[in-house]
Amino acid sequence: MIRWLFILSLAFISLAGCSHQPVANIDAADPDKLKRALSGEAMALQWTASSLPDYDLFSLTPEMKTFAEQAVKSQRTPYLRAQALHAALLKPKARGGAGLRYQGYVTGTPVEAFASGDVNCVSFTLLYVAMARHVGINAAVNEVDLPMSWDMRNNNTFLLLRHVNAKVRLGRDDALVVDLDMARYNPTYPQRTISDDLAAAQFYNNRAMEQVTREDLADGFFHLRKALLLEEDQSYIWNNFGTLLRRANLLDEAEAAYLHGLALNSRDMTIINNLMILYRYTGVPEKAEQYVRLAENYHRNNPFYRYSMAMESMENGDLSSARSRILEAINMRKNEPMFYDLAAAIYLALDDADEADRMQAKSRHFKNSGV
């Protein structure tokens, strides 16, 4: 399991941050169906803004404030204080720390996470940022675009690739990233600090899909509706809204949600795959085929797809094909360390130690350079 994994969709899941190039011949969302879905009418639900779930995502209990203060009290510089707080949160309780431990499918508020000790990257980041701000550390939520990946059992299935961590400003041109798992943090991935509202929208989105996995579609709806009130321009939230509606057998409304999300990000492979499935299920093969072609075109031009196919070839013992595919990926994206790591493994399997060493050296170079 990837420890960075954090936004659970019950259908296909896609990478954020793709370029938004126009896609021809895509239908517009039916505004009436969209309105019916958003109002709750389609699910026979009623809501007002004040009745939706509402959590204070940056509040701390007195105990938590004391913990943060004690963690940094002997440190003077912002860098050392930020590091000390991070270490204290991960240190076992027996040694005076918070004893936080990774639990991928539980998105808690900072108060809940501190009490239970269970965190994923969203809950850990919110907790860290809240505590850091309390002790005067300039911290914000940082969103990271992870490389796209494919489920090797099904080449059309995308795995979840969204992640957040904390970014601490140390000065005008200096910053420190604080991650739940620093060993896996890669500075080469595109990233940006995000607003508290967008961070909150991601929290409600997570909680919504956790409820959907428990078959509580009503509570899932209310949490997603809250997420959309906070941030209506993120295609992945619309994808999850469409997935919820599909689970409720509201297929017309699901289509409208997917199409609206695709209008926001026309290269959202999650939505493209979900529309393909929806149209196959509803007996509209010509529309399904349209999205198949879109997906195939994206595959041809995506180096991470070539990387995934190289992994599959290696696992199947086809080392020649694996080498060809990973070299294609490297040619398309020359600064990706994980490509060189896989290439090194392939060359080792081919008994080409010199080339394996060269690939490992390139991987180290790009990891260290942050290019």
MARMARFI-29658 format. One record per residue (C-alpha): x, y, z; residue in one letter; residue number from 1. Coordinates in pm, 1 decimal. Example, Ala and Ser with C-alpha at 12.3 -4.5 7.8 and 13.67 -1.06 7.14 Angstrom:
% MARMARFI-29658
- X:Y:Z:rest:nr
- 1230.0:-450.0:780.0:A:1
- 1367.0:-106.0:714.0:S:2
This chain:
% MARMARFI-29658
- X:Y:Z:rest:nr
- 0.0:0.0:0.0:M:1
- 127.0:349.5:-80.9:I:2
- 140.3:549.2:239.7:R:3
- 64.6:867.3:48.4:W:4
- -265.9:739.7:-81.1:L:5
- -544.5:956.8:46.6:F:6
- -847.0:1022.6:-170.4:I:7
- -1058.7:713.1:-204.0:L:8
- -1297.2:679.9:-493.7:S:9
- -1510.7:373.9:-540.3:L:10
- -1444.8:383.4:-911.0:A:11
- -1132.9:478.4:-1100.7:F:12
- -900.9:732.8:-946.9:I:13
- -686.1:985.6:-1126.7:S:14
- -398.0:1222.6:-1096.4:L:15
- -460.7:1586.4:-1017.6:A:16
- -274.6:1863.9:-1187.9:G:17
- -302.9:1742.3:-1547.6:C:18
- -304.1:2008.2:-1816.9:S:19
- -648.0:2117.1:-1919.9:H:20
- -652.0:2072.6:-2295.7:Q:21
- -988.9:2088.3:-2470.6:P:22
- -1144.2:1757.2:-2570.3:V:23
- -1360.3:1766.0:-2880.4:A:24
- -1716.2:1635.2:-2901.4:N:25
- -1774.2:1599.0:-2527.8:I:26
- -2133.5:1654.1:-2423.6:D:27
- -2215.6:1928.4:-2176.2:A:28
- -2364.6:1829.4:-1843.7:A:29
- -2744.0:1847.6:-1831.1:D:30
- -2804.0:2149.5:-1602.0:P:31
- -3138.7:2019.4:-1479.2:D:32
- -2992.0:1681.2:-1384.9:K:33
- -2700.7:1854.6:-1215.5:L:34
- -2931.8:2082.6:-1020.1:K:35
- -3144.3:1786.0:-913.0:R:36
- -2835.2:1601.7:-791.5:A:37
- -2687.0:1897.1:-604.4:L:38
- -3013.7:1989.0:-435.8:S:39
- -3047.8:1641.0:-289.2:G:40
- -3383.1:1593.3:-460.9:E:41
- -3256.9:1298.5:-665.1:A:42
- -3167.4:1112.7:-344.7:M:43
- -3476.3:1236.1:-154.6:A:44
- -3249.5:1433.4:79.5:L:45
- -3282.5:1785.7:212.4:Q:46
- -3007.1:2010.8:334.9:W:47
- -2908.0:2367.6:414.6:T:48
- -2558.1:2506.3:444.5:A:49
- -2593.8:2513.1:822.4:S:50
- -2711.6:2150.6:838.5:S:51
- -2410.8:2007.1:656.7:L:52
- -2118.7:1852.8:848.5:P:53
- -1896.7:2121.8:997.3:D:54
- -1563.9:2046.7:1164.9:Y:55
- -1310.6:2292.8:1300.7:D:56
- -1012.9:2147.0:1120.7:L:57
- -744.6:2360.5:1282.4:F:58
- -860.3:2362.2:1645.3:S:59
- -659.3:2210.6:1930.3:L:60
- -753.0:2093.7:2276.7:T:61
- -559.4:2232.5:2576.4:P:62
- -370.9:1901.2:2593.1:E:63
- -268.1:1933.3:2228.5:M:64
- -151.6:2291.3:2276.0:K:65
- 62.5:2186.2:2570.7:T:66
- 206.7:1897.2:2369.4:F:67
- 309.4:2129.6:2086.2:A:68
- 460.4:2382.6:2324.8:E:69
- 661.6:2115.9:2506.1:Q:70
- 782.2:1965.0:2178.8:A:71
- 950.8:2285.2:2062.3:V:72
- 1037.1:2464.1:2387.5:K:73
- 1410.4:2387.5:2377.1:S:74
- 1451.1:2487.5:2010.9:Q:75
- 1513.4:2842.7:1893.6:R:76
- 1517.5:2848.9:1513.5:T:77
- 1207.4:2789.6:1298.1:P:78
- 1381.5:2497.4:1126.5:Y:79
- 1465.8:2317.9:1450.7:L:80
- 1122.9:2388.7:1597.9:R:81
- 949.8:2247.8:1289.4:A:82
- 1169.9:1937.3:1299.6:Q:83
- 1116.5:1889.4:1673.0:A:84
- 737.7:1901.9:1637.8:L:85
- 748.5:1648.2:1355.4:H:86
- 966.2:1412.3:1558.8:A:87
- 745.9:1445.5:1867.3:A:88
- 431.3:1353.0:1676.6:L:89
- 587.8:1034.4:1539.8:L:90
- 778.1:933.7:1853.8:K:91
- 619.5:640.7:2045.1:P:92
- 406.5:734.1:2345.1:K:93
- 635.7:531.0:2570.1:A:94
- 910.1:781.3:2486.9:R:95
- 694.5:1088.4:2536.6:G:96
- 567.7:1133.7:2182.3:G:97
- 220.7:1125.2:2029.9:A:98
- 277.6:781.1:1879.9:G:99
- 101.4:857.7:1553.2:L:100
- 68.6:559.4:1319.3:R:101
- -42.2:534.0:959.3:Y:102
- -398.6:423.4:888.0:Q:103
- -484.8:493.6:526.5:G:104
- -862.4:478.2:535.1:Y:105
- -941.2:687.9:841.4:V:106
- -951.1:1064.2:786.6:T:107
- -984.8:1223.8:1128.4:G:108
- -986.0:1581.6:1246.6:T:109
- -671.6:1690.8:1432.2:P:110
- -846.1:1630.5:1764.8:V:111
- -963.1:1283.4:1657.0:E:112
- -624.8:1192.4:1511.3:A:113
- -432.0:1299.9:1820.7:F:114
- -668.2:1105.1:2047.2:A:115
- -666.0:784.0:1842.6:S:116
- -311.9:798.8:1707.1:G:117
- -440.2:689.5:1364.5:D:118
- -351.1:920.9:1076.8:V:119
- -339.0:929.4:701.3:N:120
- -163.5:1206.5:514.9:C:121
- -463.7:1442.1:533.4:V:122
- -524.0:1405.0:906.4:S:123
- -151.4:1413.6:986.1:F:124
- -101.2:1727.7:780.0:T:125
- -397.0:1909.8:934.5:L:126
- -274.9:1812.9:1281.7:L:127
- 80.9:1923.8:1212.0:Y:128
- -24.3:2254.7:1055.9:V:129
- -261.8:2334.2:1344.1:A:130
- 4.9:2262.0:1607.6:M:131
- 276.0:2441.9:1412.0:A:132
- 68.2:2756.8:1381.8:R:133
- -8.1:2744.1:1754.4:H:134
- 363.4:2764.5:1838.5:V:135
- 434.6:3034.5:1581.7:G:136
- 560.2:2821.7:1293.8:I:137
- 449.4:2948.3:951.0:N:138
- 295.3:2628.3:811.0:A:139
- 48.6:2553.5:532.5:A:140
- -94.6:2249.1:358.3:V:141
- 110.2:2143.5:55.0:N:142
- -48.6:1941.6:-227.6:E:143
- 172.4:1701.6:-424.4:V:144
- 99.3:1553.6:-767.1:D:145
- 220.7:1194.5:-762.1:L:146
- 304.1:1000.5:-1078.7:P:147
- 17.2:821.4:-1245.5:M:148
- 3.8:446.8:-1189.0:S:149
- -194.3:156.9:-1329.3:W:150
- -339.3:-152.0:-1165.9:D:151
- -141.4:-436.3:-1322.6:M:152
- -450.1:-659.3:-1315.4:R:153
- -634.1:-420.8:-1546.7:N:154
- -455.3:-173.8:-1770.7:N:155
- -755.5:58.5:-1768.9:N:156
- -758.9:94.8:-1390.4:T:157
- -589.3:393.8:-1236.4:F:158
- -456.1:391.7:-884.6:L:159
- -492.7:682.2:-647.0:L:160
- -222.3:943.2:-678.3:L:161
- -297.9:1239.1:-456.2:R:162
- -100.9:1342.5:-152.4:H:163
- -66.4:1628.8:92.2:V:164
- 199.1:1723.6:343.5:N:165
- 296.6:2039.7:529.9:A:166
- 524.1:2316.9:410.1:K:167
- 696.4:2542.5:662.8:V:168
- 819.3:2882.2:548.7:R:169
- 1162.2:2949.2:698.8:L:170
- 1232.0:3271.0:515.4:G:171
- 1160.1:3448.9:193.0:R:172
- 1323.7:3184.5:-26.5:D:173
- 1353.1:2889.8:207.9:D:174
- 1103.2:2624.5:311.0:A:175
- 1088.0:2286.8:481.3:L:176
- 852.1:2006.4:380.3:V:177
- 715.3:1790.8:663.0:V:178
- 571.8:1459.0:548.4:D:179
- 416.0:1168.3:733.5:L:180
- 677.8:950.3:563.1:D:181
- 980.9:1161.2:477.8:M:182
- 1163.0:862.3:329.7:A:183
- 911.9:858.8:45.0:R:184
- 899.2:1232.9:-14.1:Y:185
- 1030.3:1333.1:-356.9:N:186
- 1096.1:1704.5:-422.4:P:187
- 1082.2:1648.9:-799.2:T:188
- 704.3:1601.8:-801.0:Y:189
- 491.7:1908.1:-884.0:P:190
- 353.7:2063.0:-566.7:Q:191
- 198.2:2378.2:-430.9:R:192
- 64.2:2518.7:-106.6:T:193
- -315.0:2530.1:-97.9:I:194
- -571.0:2733.2:91.7:S:195
- -728.7:2614.0:413.5:D:196
- -1061.6:2593.7:229.2:D:197
- -922.0:2357.6:-34.5:L:198
- -757.2:2147.9:236.3:A:199
- -1094.2:2131.9:411.9:A:200
- -1265.7:2031.1:87.6:A:201
- -1022.1:1741.8:56.3:Q:202
- -1099.4:1640.3:414.8:F:203
- -1475.9:1635.4:351.8:Y:204
- -1420.6:1454.2:22.3:N:205
- -1226.0:1183.4:205.0:N:206
- -1483.7:1149.8:479.5:R:207
- -1756.8:1127.9:217.8:A:208
- -1599.7:837.6:36.5:M:209
- -1527.9:658.2:362.8:E:210
- -1901.3:679.8:432.0:Q:211
- -1981.6:552.6:84.2:V:212
- -1761.9:247.7:141.2:T:213
- -1980.4:179.6:445.9:R:214
- -2290.4:207.4:224.5:E:215
- -2402.7:526.1:401.8:D:216
- -2483.7:716.4:84.6:L:217
- -2680.9:988.1:262.6:A:218
- -2392.2:1088.7:488.4:D:219
- -2157.8:1055.9:193.4:G:220
- -2378.3:1299.2:1.3:F:221
- -2378.3:1554.8:283.5:F:222
- -1999.2:1543.7:314.8:H:223
- -1947.5:1575.1:-61.5:L:224
- -2195.9:1860.7:-75.9:R:225
- -1991.5:2036.5:191.2:K:226
- -1674.9:1974.3:-9.2:A:227
- -1833.9:2127.6:-318.5:L:228
- -1948.5:2434.0:-124.6:L:229
- -1588.8:2489.3:-16.8:L:230
- -1429.7:2415.7:-355.9:E:231
- -1636.8:2362.3:-669.1:E:232
- -1355.5:2362.5:-925.6:D:233
- -1180.1:2034.6:-841.5:Q:234
- -1264.9:1761.5:-1090.0:S:235
- -1183.9:1478.9:-848.6:Y:236
- -1462.7:1591.3:-613.3:I:237
- -1709.5:1587.2:-902.2:W:238
- -1582.5:1243.4:-996.4:N:239
- -1655.1:1116.6:-646.4:N:240
- -1995.2:1286.7:-652.7:F:241
- -2070.8:1104.9:-977.2:G:242
- -1955.4:778.5:-822.9:T:243
- -2186.1:827.8:-524.6:L:244
- -2478.5:898.0:-757.1:L:245
- -2395.4:590.0:-959.5:R:246
- -2396.0:383.7:-641.7:R:247
- -2742.3:525.8:-572.5:A:248
- -2846.6:407.2:-922.1:N:249
- -2901.5:765.9:-1033.9:L:250
- -2730.4:713.2:-1366.5:L:251
- -2845.8:1029.9:-1544.1:D:252
- -2735.0:1243.0:-1251.0:E:253
- -2404.6:1053.5:-1230.8:A:254
- -2342.6:1128.6:-1598.0:E:255
- -2409.6:1498.3:-1534.7:A:256
- -2163.4:1508.0:-1244.3:A:257
- -1894.3:1330.3:-1445.8:Y:258
- -1942.1:1558.2:-1745.9:L:259
- -1927.7:1868.4:-1527.7:H:260
- -1603.1:1745.5:-1374.8:G:261
- -1460.8:1672.6:-1718.8:L:262
- -1544.8:2027.2:-1825.7:A:263
- -1325.3:2146.9:-1538.2:L:264
- -1036.1:1916.3:-1628.1:N:265
- -1068.8:1760.4:-1969.1:S:266
- -775.0:1525.7:-1907.4:R:267
- -908.5:1375.2:-1585.5:D:268
- -856.2:1007.3:-1659.2:M:269
- -1068.1:907.9:-1362.1:T:270
- -1373.6:1065.1:-1517.0:I:271
- -1291.0:946.0:-1867.3:I:272
- -1278.0:587.3:-1742.0:N:273
- -1591.9:626.6:-1533.6:N:274
- -1787.0:764.0:-1828.7:L:275
- -1664.6:474.8:-2042.5:M:276
- -1795.7:229.8:-1780.7:I:277
- -2122.7:419.2:-1739.6:L:278
- -2197.8:422.8:-2111.7:Y:279
- -2116.3:54.1:-2145.5:R:280
- -2347.0:-23.3:-1854.6:Y:281
- -2631.2:188.1:-1994.2:T:282
- -2599.9:42.6:-2344.0:G:283
- -2453.0:339.6:-2531.2:V:284
- -2150.9:172.1:-2697.4:P:285
- -2070.7:456.5:-2935.2:E:286
- -2019.6:696.8:-2644.6:K:287
- -1823.4:435.6:-2450.9:A:288
- -1593.1:391.9:-2750.0:E:289
- -1536.7:767.3:-2764.8:Q:290
- -1391.1:759.1:-2414.3:Y:291
- -1192.3:443.6:-2489.9:V:292
- -1019.8:636.4:-2768.4:R:293
- -950.7:929.2:-2536.5:L:294
- -793.8:694.9:-2281.8:A:295
- -583.8:517.6:-2544.7:E:296
- -456.6:848.7:-2678.0:N:297
- -356.7:952.2:-2329.1:Y:298
- -179.8:620.1:-2269.0:H:299
- 30.6:664.2:-2582.3:R:300
- 154.7:1001.9:-2465.0:N:301
- 200.9:930.3:-2095.3:N:302
- 543.4:816.4:-1970.9:P:303
- 400.0:674.1:-1649.2:F:304
- 188.6:435.5:-1851.8:Y:305
- 506.7:314.4:-2024.8:R:306
- 664.2:276.2:-1680.0:Y:307
- 372.2:65.3:-1558.7:S:308
- 388.8:-152.4:-1868.1:M:309
- 763.4:-197.3:-1813.7:A:310
- 690.1:-315.1:-1459.9:M:311
- 431.1:-559.7:-1589.1:E:312
- 671.6:-695.7:-1852.7:S:313
- 940.6:-743.5:-1590.2:M:314
- 700.9:-925.5:-1357.8:E:315
- 607.2:-1153.2:-1648.8:N:316
- 973.0:-1229.4:-1721.4:G:317
- 980.1:-1043.4:-2054.1:D:318
- 1296.0:-844.8:-1984.0:L:319
- 1351.7:-733.5:-2343.0:S:320
- 1008.8:-571.5:-2358.4:S:321
- 1057.0:-427.6:-2009.3:A:322
- 1382.1:-263.0:-2117.8:R:323
- 1224.7:-116.5:-2431.3:S:324
- 928.8:25.5:-2241.2:R:325
- 1128.7:180.8:-1959.3:I:326
- 1366.0:342.6:-2209.0:L:327
- 1062.2:486.7:-2387.9:E:328
- 943.4:628.4:-2054.5:A:329
- 1286.1:778.2:-1984.2:I:330
- 1298.2:933.1:-2331.1:N:331
- 962.6:1101.1:-2262.7:M:332
- 1052.7:1220.9:-1910.2:R:333
- 1424.8:1229.9:-1847.3:K:334
- 1426.3:1360.8:-1488.3:N:335
- 1205.6:1099.8:-1316.1:E:336
- 1414.5:902.7:-1059.4:P:337
- 1169.6:613.7:-1035.3:M:338
- 1218.0:540.5:-1406.7:F:339
- 1592.4:499.6:-1357.3:Y:340
- 1535.9:283.3:-1048.4:D:341
- 1326.2:42.6:-1252.8:L:342
- 1571.9:54.3:-1542.6:A:343
- 1852.9:-38.3:-1302.5:A:344
- 1654.2:-336.3:-1176.3:A:345
- 1584.2:-449.9:-1532.6:I:346
- 1950.4:-424.4:-1632.4:Y:347
- 2052.6:-618.2:-1322.1:L:348
- 1808.6:-891.2:-1423.1:A:349
- 1972.8:-885.2:-1767.6:L:350
- 2317.7:-925.2:-1604.4:D:351
- 2428.5:-585.2:-1733.7:D:352
- 2586.3:-447.2:-1415.9:A:353
- 2755.0:-151.2:-1587.9:D:354
- 2429.2:-19.5:-1731.5:E:355
- 2252.0:-85.8:-1401.4:A:356
- 2514.0:124.8:-1221.1:D:357
- 2469.1:403.5:-1475.9:R:358
- 2093.5:405.4:-1421.7:M:359
- 2133.3:407.8:-1043.3:Q:360
- 2370.7:703.3:-1072.0:A:361
- 2115.9:893.7:-1279.8:K:362
- 1844.7:816.3:-1025.8:S:363
- 2061.5:953.4:-743.0:R:364
- 2141.1:1262.6:-947.8:H:365
- 1777.4:1354.4:-1007.3:F:366
- 1673.9:1270.2:-650.8:K:367
- 1942.8:1500.8:-513.8:N:368
- 1904.6:1780.5:-766.6:S:369
- 1528.8:1821.7:-731.2:G:370
- 1512.2:1893.9:-1105.7:V:371
